[in-house]
Amino acid sequence: MNLGFLFLKSVSTGVITSEELDWVTRHQPDFSRLEEATALKLGRLLDGGLIHLGCRI
């Protein structure tokens, strides 16, 4: 999995799955600075309610 792809998919659908969120947290120590910034943005979108934790149909 790629964080950039995951970010785009989550923003376009408005949903991130728990498995995808688990992947982000497991790989966080290996992120580059750009990936860290992307993960922070993803977290802010989750906090703001623009992306929801759930499943895609």
CHARMM internal coordinates of N, CA and C (Angstrom, degrees):
IC EDIT
DIST 1 N 1 CA 1.4524
DIST 1 CA 1 C 1.5245
ANGL 1 N 1 CA 1 C 107.80
DIST 1 C 2 N 1.2996
ANGL 1 CA 1 C 2 N 115.78
DIHE 1 N 1 CA 1 C 2 N 153.58
DIST 2 N 2 CA 1.4528
ANGL 1 C 2 N 2 CA 122.98
DIHE 1 CA 1 C 2 N 2 CA -178.27
DIST 2 CA 2 C 1.5266
ANGL 2 N 2 CA 2 C 107.83
DIHE 1 C 2 N 2 CA 2 C -124.82
DIST 2 C 3 N 1.3323
ANGL 2 CA 2 C 3 N 117.33
DIHE 2 N 2 CA 2 C 3 N 133.58
DIST 3 N 3 CA 1.4639
ANGL 2 C 3 N 3 CA 120.37
DIHE 2 CA 2 C 3 N 3 CA -176.71
DIST 3 CA 3 C 1.5230
ANGL 3 N 3 CA 3 C 111.89
DIHE 2 C 3 N 3 CA 3 C -63.77
DIST 3 C 4 N 1.3143
ANGL 3 CA 3 C 4 N 117.85
DIHE 3 N 3 CA 3 C 4 N -38.42
DIST 4 N 4 CA 1.4636
ANGL 3 C 4 N 4 CA 120.30
DIHE 3 CA 3 C 4 N 4 CA 179.11
DIST 4 CA 4 C 1.5173
ANGL 4 N 4 CA 4 C 111.69
DIHE 3 C 4 N 4 CA 4 C -62.14
DIST 4 C 5 N 1.3192
ANGL 4 CA 4 C 5 N 116.34
DIHE 4 N 4 CA 4 C 5 N -44.34
DIST 5 N 5 CA 1.4615
ANGL 4 C 5 N 5 CA 120.96
DIHE 4 CA 4 C 5 N 5 CA 178.02
DIST 5 CA 5 C 1.5240
ANGL 5 N 5 CA 5 C 110.67
DIHE 4 C 5 N 5 CA 5 C -64.42
DIST 5 C 6 N 1.3336
ANGL 5 CA 5 C 6 N 116.06
DIHE 5 N 5 CA 5 C 6 N -43.20
DIST 6 N 6 CA 1.4595
ANGL 5 C 6 N 6 CA 120.88
DIHE 5 CA 5 C 6 N 6 CA 178.75
DIST 6 CA 6 C 1.5304
ANGL 6 N 6 CA 6 C 110.68
DIHE 5 C 6 N 6 CA 6 C -61.61
DIST 6 C 7 N 1.3174
ANGL 6 CA 6 C 7 N 117.17
DIHE 6 N 6 CA 6 C 7 N -41.76
DIST 7 N 7 CA 1.4604
ANGL 6 C 7 N 7 CA 121.50
DIHE 6 CA 6 C 7 N 7 CA 178.67
DIST 7 CA 7 C 1.5292
ANGL 7 N 7 CA 7 C 110.58
DIHE 6 C 7 N 7 CA 7 C -61.10
DIST 7 C 8 N 1.3268
ANGL 7 CA 7 C 8 N 116.28
DIHE 7 N 7 CA 7 C 8 N -49.37
DIST 8 N 8 CA 1.4596
ANGL 7 C 8 N 8 CA 119.83
DIHE 7 CA 7 C 8 N 8 CA -178.98
DIST 8 CA 8 C 1.5248
ANGL 8 N 8 CA 8 C 111.82
DIHE 7 C 8 N 8 CA 8 C -62.77
DIST 8 C 9 N 1.3322
ANGL 8 CA 8 C 9 N 116.44
DIHE 8 N 8 CA 8 C 9 N -41.13
DIST 9 N 9 CA 1.4637
ANGL 8 C 9 N 9 CA 120.49
DIHE 8 CA 8 C 9 N 9 CA 179.52
DIST 9 CA 9 C 1.5316
ANGL 9 N 9 CA 9 C 110.47
DIHE 8 C 9 N 9 CA 9 C -64.87
DIST 9 C 10 N 1.3223
ANGL 9 CA 9 C 10 N 117.19
DIHE 9 N 9 CA 9 C 10 N -40.68
DIST 10 N 10 CA 1.4605
ANGL 9 C 10 N 10 CA 120.98
DIHE 9 CA 9 C 10 N 10 CA -179.59
DIST 10 CA 10 C 1.5235
ANGL 10 N 10 CA 10 C 111.50
DIHE 9 C 10 N 10 CA 10 C -68.64
DIST 10 C 11 N 1.3136
ANGL 10 CA 10 C 11 N 116.89
DIHE 10 N 10 CA 10 C 11 N -40.35
DIST 11 N 11 CA 1.4580
ANGL 10 C 11 N 11 CA 120.03
DIHE 10 CA 10 C 11 N 11 CA 179.57
DIST 11 CA 11 C 1.5308
ANGL 11 N 11 CA 11 C 110.67
DIHE 10 C 11 N 11 CA 11 C -68.21
DIST 11 C 12 N 1.3259
ANGL 11 CA 11 C 12 N 116.77
DIHE 11 N 11 CA 11 C 12 N -39.64
DIST 12 N 12 CA 1.4645
ANGL 11 C 12 N 12 CA 119.11
DIHE 11 CA 11 C 12 N 12 CA -177.47
DIST 12 CA 12 C 1.5280
ANGL 12 N 12 CA 12 C 112.45
DIHE 11 C 12 N 12 CA 12 C -72.26
DIST 12 C 13 N 1.3463
ANGL 12 CA 12 C 13 N 117.62
DIHE 12 N 12 CA 12 C 13 N -32.79
DIST 13 N 13 CA 1.4658
ANGL 12 C 13 N 13 CA 120.14
DIHE 12 CA 12 C 13 N 13 CA -178.94
DIST 13 CA 13 C 1.5250
ANGL 13 N 13 CA 13 C 112.73
DIHE 12 C 13 N 13 CA 13 C -96.57
DIST 13 C 14 N 1.3260
ANGL 13 CA 13 C 14 N 116.91
DIHE 13 N 13 CA 13 C 14 N -22.06
DIST 14 N 14 CA 1.4620
ANGL 13 C 14 N 14 CA 120.58
DIHE 13 CA 13 C 14 N 14 CA -176.87
DIST 14 CA 14 C 1.5110
ANGL 14 N 14 CA 14 C 113.46
DIHE 13 C 14 N 14 CA 14 C 78.69
DIST 14 C 15 N 1.3553
ANGL 14 CA 14 C 15 N 116.42
DIHE 14 N 14 CA 14 C 15 N 13.85
DIST 15 N 15 CA 1.4630
ANGL 14 C 15 N 15 CA 121.36
DIHE 14 CA 14 C 15 N 15 CA -176.94
DIST 15 CA 15 C 1.5181
ANGL 15 N 15 CA 15 C 109.74
DIHE 14 C 15 N 15 CA 15 C -136.90
DIST 15 C 16 N 1.3321
ANGL 15 CA 15 C 16 N 116.52
DIHE 15 N 15 CA 15 C 16 N 141.29
DIST 16 N 16 CA 1.4567
ANGL 15 C 16 N 16 CA 121.94
DIHE 15 CA 15 C 16 N 16 CA 168.86
DIST 16 CA 16 C 1.5270
ANGL 16 N 16 CA 16 C 106.40
DIHE 15 C 16 N 16 CA 16 C -128.87
DIST 16 C 17 N 1.3153
ANGL 16 CA 16 C 17 N 116.45
DIHE 16 N 16 CA 16 C 17 N 137.62
DIST 17 N 17 CA 1.4645
ANGL 16 C 17 N 17 CA 120.08
DIHE 16 CA 16 C 17 N 17 CA -178.65
DIST 17 CA 17 C 1.5228
ANGL 17 N 17 CA 17 C 109.92
DIHE 16 C 17 N 17 CA 17 C -84.93
DIST 17 C 18 N 1.3060
ANGL 17 CA 17 C 18 N 116.65
DIHE 17 N 17 CA 17 C 18 N 161.24
DIST 18 N 18 CA 1.4633
ANGL 17 C 18 N 18 CA 120.08
DIHE 17 CA 17 C 18 N 18 CA 178.55
DIST 18 CA 18 C 1.5299
ANGL 18 N 18 CA 18 C 110.84
DIHE 17 C 18 N 18 CA 18 C -65.33
DIST 18 C 19 N 1.3312
ANGL 18 CA 18 C 19 N 117.58
DIHE 18 N 18 CA 18 C 19 N -32.28
DIST 19 N 19 CA 1.4653
ANGL 18 C 19 N 19 CA 120.85
DIHE 18 CA 18 C 19 N 19 CA 177.47
DIST 19 CA 19 C 1.5269
ANGL 19 N 19 CA 19 C 110.79
DIHE 18 C 19 N 19 CA 19 C -65.33
DIST 19 C 20 N 1.3364
ANGL 19 CA 19 C 20 N 116.20
DIHE 19 N 19 CA 19 C 20 N -40.31
DIST 20 N 20 CA 1.4613
ANGL 19 C 20 N 20 CA 119.93
DIHE 19 CA 19 C 20 N 20 CA 178.67
DIST 20 CA 20 C 1.5281
ANGL 20 N 20 CA 20 C 110.73
DIHE 19 C 20 N 20 CA 20 C -67.33
DIST 20 C 21 N 1.3184
ANGL 20 CA 20 C 21 N 116.62
DIHE 20 N 20 CA 20 C 21 N -39.87
DIST 21 N 21 CA 1.4536
ANGL 20 C 21 N 21 CA 120.83
DIHE 20 CA 20 C 21 N 21 CA 177.88
DIST 21 CA 21 C 1.5238
ANGL 21 N 21 CA 21 C 110.50
DIHE 20 C 21 N 21 CA 21 C -66.00
DIST 21 C 22 N 1.3216
ANGL 21 CA 21 C 22 N 117.43
DIHE 21 N 21 CA 21 C 22 N -38.12
DIST 22 N 22 CA 1.4693
ANGL 21 C 22 N 22 CA 121.49
DIHE 21 CA 21 C 22 N 22 CA 175.20
DIST 22 CA 22 C 1.5235
ANGL 22 N 22 CA 22 C 110.57
DIHE 21 C 22 N 22 CA 22 C -61.92
DIST 22 C 23 N 1.3388
ANGL 22 CA 22 C 23 N 117.00
DIHE 22 N 22 CA 22 C 23 N -40.53
DIST 23 N 23 CA 1.4650
ANGL 22 C 23 N 23 CA 120.94
DIHE 22 CA 22 C 23 N 23 CA 178.83
DIST 23 CA 23 C 1.5270
ANGL 23 N 23 CA 23 C 110.13
DIHE 22 C 23 N 23 CA 23 C -61.48
DIST 23 C 24 N 1.3290
ANGL 23 CA 23 C 24 N 116.36
DIHE 23 N 23 CA 23 C 24 N -43.90
DIST 24 N 24 CA 1.4668
ANGL 23 C 24 N 24 CA 120.28
DIHE 23 CA 23 C 24 N 24 CA 179.86
DIST 24 CA 24 C 1.5267
ANGL 24 N 24 CA 24 C 110.24
DIHE 23 C 24 N 24 CA 24 C -59.50
DIST 24 C 25 N 1.3196
ANGL 24 CA 24 C 25 N 117.74
DIHE 24 N 24 CA 24 C 25 N -47.21
DIST 25 N 25 CA 1.4658
ANGL 24 C 25 N 25 CA 120.19
DIHE 24 CA 24 C 25 N 25 CA -177.32
DIST 25 CA 25 C 1.5240
ANGL 25 N 25 CA 25 C 112.29
DIHE 24 C 25 N 25 CA 25 C -67.95
DIST 25 C 26 N 1.3346
ANGL 25 CA 25 C 26 N 117.72
DIHE 25 N 25 CA 25 C 26 N -34.71
DIST 26 N 26 CA 1.4669
ANGL 25 C 26 N 26 CA 120.30
DIHE 25 CA 25 C 26 N 26 CA 178.52
DIST 26 CA 26 C 1.5178
ANGL 26 N 26 CA 26 C 112.46
DIHE 25 C 26 N 26 CA 26 C -68.68
DIST 26 C 27 N 1.3413
ANGL 26 CA 26 C 27 N 117.88
DIHE 26 N 26 CA 26 C 27 N -34.43
DIST 27 N 27 CA 1.4581
ANGL 26 C 27 N 27 CA 121.39
DIHE 26 CA 26 C 27 N 27 CA -175.57
DIST 27 CA 27 C 1.5240
ANGL 27 N 27 CA 27 C 113.85
DIHE 26 C 27 N 27 CA 27 C -97.89
DIST 27 C 28 N 1.3145
ANGL 27 CA 27 C 28 N 117.23
DIHE 27 N 27 CA 27 C 28 N 1.85
DIST 28 N 28 CA 1.4524
ANGL 27 C 28 N 28 CA 121.64
DIHE 27 CA 27 C 28 N 28 CA -176.96
DIST 28 CA 28 C 1.5377
ANGL 28 N 28 CA 28 C 113.71
DIHE 27 C 28 N 28 CA 28 C -55.06
DIST 28 C 29 N 1.3408
ANGL 28 CA 28 C 29 N 120.60
DIHE 28 N 28 CA 28 C 29 N -39.91
DIST 29 N 29 CA 1.4724
ANGL 28 C 29 N 29 CA 119.35
DIHE 28 CA 28 C 29 N 29 CA -179.94
DIST 29 CA 29 C 1.5339
ANGL 29 N 29 CA 29 C 113.71
DIHE 28 C 29 N 29 CA 29 C -63.21
DIST 29 C 30 N 1.3220
ANGL 29 CA 29 C 30 N 117.74
DIHE 29 N 29 CA 29 C 30 N -21.40
DIST 30 N 30 CA 1.4624
ANGL 29 C 30 N 30 CA 121.82
DIHE 29 CA 29 C 30 N 30 CA -176.77
DIST 30 CA 30 C 1.5236
ANGL 30 N 30 CA 30 C 113.11
DIHE 29 C 30 N 30 CA 30 C -94.56
DIST 30 C 31 N 1.3383
ANGL 30 CA 30 C 31 N 118.71
DIHE 30 N 30 CA 30 C 31 N -0.37
DIST 31 N 31 CA 1.4564
ANGL 30 C 31 N 31 CA 121.36
DIHE 30 CA 30 C 31 N 31 CA -175.13
DIST 31 CA 31 C 1.5225
ANGL 31 N 31 CA 31 C 111.99
DIHE 30 C 31 N 31 CA 31 C -70.84
DIST 31 C 32 N 1.3183
ANGL 31 CA 31 C 32 N 114.67
DIHE 31 N 31 CA 31 C 32 N 144.96
DIST 32 N 32 CA 1.4684
ANGL 31 C 32 N 32 CA 120.80
DIHE 31 CA 31 C 32 N 32 CA 170.15
DIST 32 CA 32 C 1.5287
ANGL 32 N 32 CA 32 C 107.80
DIHE 31 C 32 N 32 CA 32 C -76.14
DIST 32 C 33 N 1.3202
ANGL 32 CA 32 C 33 N 116.58
DIHE 32 N 32 CA 32 C 33 N 175.92
DIST 33 N 33 CA 1.4717
ANGL 32 C 33 N 33 CA 119.72
DIHE 32 CA 32 C 33 N 33 CA 179.17
DIST 33 CA 33 C 1.5247
ANGL 33 N 33 CA 33 C 111.36
DIHE 32 C 33 N 33 CA 33 C -62.37
DIST 33 C 34 N 1.3244
ANGL 33 CA 33 C 34 N 115.88
DIHE 33 N 33 CA 33 C 34 N -38.82
DIST 34 N 34 CA 1.4633
ANGL 33 C 34 N 34 CA 119.98
DIHE 33 CA 33 C 34 N 34 CA 178.85
DIST 34 CA 34 C 1.5250
ANGL 34 N 34 CA 34 C 110.69
DIHE 33 C 34 N 34 CA 34 C -65.15
DIST 34 C 35 N 1.3242
ANGL 34 CA 34 C 35 N 116.59
DIHE 34 N 34 CA 34 C 35 N -42.33
DIST 35 N 35 CA 1.4558
ANGL 34 C 35 N 35 CA 120.11
DIHE 34 CA 34 C 35 N 35 CA 178.61
DIST 35 CA 35 C 1.5294
ANGL 35 N 35 CA 35 C 111.17
DIHE 34 C 35 N 35 CA 35 C -66.73
DIST 35 C 36 N 1.3342
ANGL 35 CA 35 C 36 N 117.40
DIHE 35 N 35 CA 35 C 36 N -35.83
DIST 36 N 36 CA 1.4678
ANGL 35 C 36 N 36 CA 120.32
DIHE 35 CA 35 C 36 N 36 CA 175.83
DIST 36 CA 36 C 1.5231
ANGL 36 N 36 CA 36 C 110.61
DIHE 35 C 36 N 36 CA 36 C -61.46
DIST 36 C 37 N 1.3272
ANGL 36 CA 36 C 37 N 116.51
DIHE 36 N 36 CA 36 C 37 N -43.79
DIST 37 N 37 CA 1.4626
ANGL 36 C 37 N 37 CA 120.68
DIHE 36 CA 36 C 37 N 37 CA 178.79
DIST 37 CA 37 C 1.5242
ANGL 37 N 37 CA 37 C 110.86
DIHE 36 C 37 N 37 CA 37 C -64.21
DIST 37 C 38 N 1.3250
ANGL 37 CA 37 C 38 N 116.81
DIHE 37 N 37 CA 37 C 38 N -38.04
DIST 38 N 38 CA 1.4653
ANGL 37 C 38 N 38 CA 121.18
DIHE 37 CA 37 C 38 N 38 CA 178.16
DIST 38 CA 38 C 1.5225
ANGL 38 N 38 CA 38 C 110.56
DIHE 37 C 38 N 38 CA 38 C -66.17
DIST 38 C 39 N 1.3221
ANGL 38 CA 38 C 39 N 116.89
DIHE 38 N 38 CA 38 C 39 N -41.93
DIST 39 N 39 CA 1.4695
ANGL 38 C 39 N 39 CA 120.82
DIHE 38 CA 38 C 39 N 39 CA 178.69
DIST 39 CA 39 C 1.5347
ANGL 39 N 39 CA 39 C 110.49
DIHE 38 C 39 N 39 CA 39 C -64.39
DIST 39 C 40 N 1.3223
ANGL 39 CA 39 C 40 N 117.32
DIHE 39 N 39 CA 39 C 40 N -39.42
DIST 40 N 40 CA 1.4643
ANGL 39 C 40 N 40 CA 120.44
DIHE 39 CA 39 C 40 N 40 CA 176.88
DIST 40 CA 40 C 1.5217
ANGL 40 N 40 CA 40 C 111.03
DIHE 39 C 40 N 40 CA 40 C -63.12
DIST 40 C 41 N 1.3213
ANGL 40 CA 40 C 41 N 116.51
DIHE 40 N 40 CA 40 C 41 N -41.94
DIST 41 N 41 CA 1.4637
ANGL 40 C 41 N 41 CA 120.97
DIHE 40 CA 40 C 41 N 41 CA 178.53
DIST 41 CA 41 C 1.5287
ANGL 41 N 41 CA 41 C 109.99
DIHE 40 C 41 N 41 CA 41 C -62.98
DIST 41 C 42 N 1.3155
ANGL 41 CA 41 C 42 N 116.55
DIHE 41 N 41 CA 41 C 42 N -42.37
DIST 42 N 42 CA 1.4601
ANGL 41 C 42 N 42 CA 120.96
DIHE 41 CA 41 C 42 N 42 CA 177.62
DIST 42 CA 42 C 1.5280
ANGL 42 N 42 CA 42 C 110.69
DIHE 41 C 42 N 42 CA 42 C -60.61
DIST 42 C 43 N 1.3264
ANGL 42 CA 42 C 43 N 116.80
DIHE 42 N 42 CA 42 C 43 N -42.19
DIST 43 N 43 CA 1.4574
ANGL 42 C 43 N 43 CA 121.22
DIHE 42 CA 42 C 43 N 43 CA 177.66
DIST 43 CA 43 C 1.5183
ANGL 43 N 43 CA 43 C 112.27
DIHE 42 C 43 N 43 CA 43 C -63.72
DIST 43 C 44 N 1.3173
ANGL 43 CA 43 C 44 N 116.12
DIHE 43 N 43 CA 43 C 44 N -39.52
DIST 44 N 44 CA 1.4699
ANGL 43 C 44 N 44 CA 119.55
DIHE 43 CA 43 C 44 N 44 CA 178.41
DIST 44 CA 44 C 1.5251
ANGL 44 N 44 CA 44 C 111.51
DIHE 43 C 44 N 44 CA 44 C -66.58
DIST 44 C 45 N 1.3206
ANGL 44 CA 44 C 45 N 116.22
DIHE 44 N 44 CA 44 C 45 N -37.12
DIST 45 N 45 CA 1.4634
ANGL 44 C 45 N 45 CA 119.57
DIHE 44 CA 44 C 45 N 45 CA 176.96
DIST 45 CA 45 C 1.5284
ANGL 45 N 45 CA 45 C 110.95
DIHE 44 C 45 N 45 CA 45 C -66.67
DIST 45 C 46 N 1.3251
ANGL 45 CA 45 C 46 N 116.75
DIHE 45 N 45 CA 45 C 46 N -37.10
DIST 46 N 46 CA 1.4694
ANGL 45 C 46 N 46 CA 120.78
DIHE 45 CA 45 C 46 N 46 CA 175.30
DIST 46 CA 46 C 1.5310
ANGL 46 N 46 CA 46 C 110.20
DIHE 45 C 46 N 46 CA 46 C -64.73
DIST 46 C 47 N 1.3303
ANGL 46 CA 46 C 47 N 115.90
DIHE 46 N 46 CA 46 C 47 N -46.63
DIST 47 N 47 CA 1.4650
ANGL 46 C 47 N 47 CA 120.17
DIHE 46 CA 46 C 47 N 47 CA 179.77
DIST 47 CA 47 C 1.5241
ANGL 47 N 47 CA 47 C 111.76
DIHE 46 C 47 N 47 CA 47 C -61.90
DIST 47 C 48 N 1.3192
ANGL 47 CA 47 C 48 N 116.14
DIHE 47 N 47 CA 47 C 48 N -36.31
DIST 48 N 48 CA 1.4546
ANGL 47 C 48 N 48 CA 120.73
DIHE 47 CA 47 C 48 N 48 CA -178.56
DIST 48 CA 48 C 1.5158
ANGL 48 N 48 CA 48 C 114.23
DIHE 47 C 48 N 48 CA 48 C -80.04
DIST 48 C 49 N 1.3149
ANGL 48 CA 48 C 49 N 117.61
DIHE 48 N 48 CA 48 C 49 N -6.52
DIST 49 N 49 CA 1.4526
ANGL 48 C 49 N 49 CA 120.94
DIHE 48 CA 48 C 49 N 49 CA 178.57
DIST 49 CA 49 C 1.5153
ANGL 49 N 49 CA 49 C 114.64
DIHE 48 C 49 N 49 CA 49 C 83.20
DIST 49 C 50 N 1.3318
ANGL 49 CA 49 C 50 N 117.67
DIHE 49 N 49 CA 49 C 50 N 10.16
DIST 50 N 50 CA 1.4668
ANGL 49 C 50 N 50 CA 120.18
DIHE 49 CA 49 C 50 N 50 CA 178.94
DIST 50 CA 50 C 1.5300
ANGL 50 N 50 CA 50 C 111.43
DIHE 49 C 50 N 50 CA 50 C -83.72
DIST 50 C 51 N 1.3193
ANGL 50 CA 50 C 51 N 116.50
DIHE 50 N 50 CA 50 C 51 N -22.11
DIST 51 N 51 CA 1.4597
ANGL 50 C 51 N 51 CA 122.20
DIHE 50 CA 50 C 51 N 51 CA 173.35
DIST 51 CA 51 C 1.5234
ANGL 51 N 51 CA 51 C 106.73
DIHE 50 C 51 N 51 CA 51 C -124.11
DIST 51 C 52 N 1.3114
ANGL 51 CA 51 C 52 N 116.20
DIHE 51 N 51 CA 51 C 52 N 135.47
DIST 52 N 52 CA 1.4622
ANGL 51 C 52 N 52 CA 122.13
DIHE 51 CA 51 C 52 N 52 CA -175.86
DIST 52 CA 52 C 1.5218
ANGL 52 N 52 CA 52 C 109.88
DIHE 51 C 52 N 52 CA 52 C -112.79
DIST 52 C 53 N 1.3210
ANGL 52 CA 52 C 53 N 115.01
DIHE 52 N 52 CA 52 C 53 N 147.26
DIST 53 N 53 CA 1.4599
ANGL 52 C 53 N 53 CA 121.50
DIHE 52 CA 52 C 53 N 53 CA 175.09
DIST 53 CA 53 C 1.5102
ANGL 53 N 53 CA 53 C 107.98
DIHE 52 C 53 N 53 CA 53 C -83.00
DIST 53 C 54 N 1.3088
ANGL 53 CA 53 C 54 N 117.31
DIHE 53 N 53 CA 53 C 54 N 123.95
DIST 54 N 54 CA 1.4607
ANGL 53 C 54 N 54 CA 120.12
DIHE 53 CA 53 C 54 N 54 CA -178.17
DIST 54 CA 54 C 1.5017
ANGL 54 N 54 CA 54 C 111.63
DIHE 53 C 54 N 54 CA 54 C 179.69
DIST 54 C 55 N 1.3209
ANGL 54 CA 54 C 55 N 116.01
DIHE 54 N 54 CA 54 C 55 N -148.04
DIST 55 N 55 CA 1.4575
ANGL 54 C 55 N 55 CA 121.42
DIHE 54 CA 54 C 55 N 55 CA 179.32
DIST 55 CA 55 C 1.5245
ANGL 55 N 55 CA 55 C 109.01
DIHE 54 C 55 N 55 CA 55 C -129.84
DIST 55 C 56 N 1.3076
ANGL 55 CA 55 C 56 N 114.99
DIHE 55 N 55 CA 55 C 56 N 150.50
DIST 56 N 56 CA 1.4565
ANGL 55 C 56 N 56 CA 121.09
DIHE 55 CA 55 C 56 N 56 CA 177.79
DIST 56 CA 56 C 1.5298
ANGL 56 N 56 CA 56 C 109.23
DIHE 55 C 56 N 56 CA 56 C -90.70
DIST 56 C 57 N 1.2965
ANGL 56 CA 56 C 57 N 115.99
DIHE 56 N 56 CA 56 C 57 N 141.32
DIST 57 N 57 CA 1.4726
ANGL 56 C 57 N 57 CA 120.97
DIHE 56 CA 56 C 57 N 57 CA 178.96
DIST 57 CA 57 C 1.5076
ANGL 57 N 57 CA 57 C 108.74
DIHE 56 C 57 N 57 CA 57 C -95.20
END
COOR INIT
IC SEED 1 N 1 CA 1 C
IC BUILD
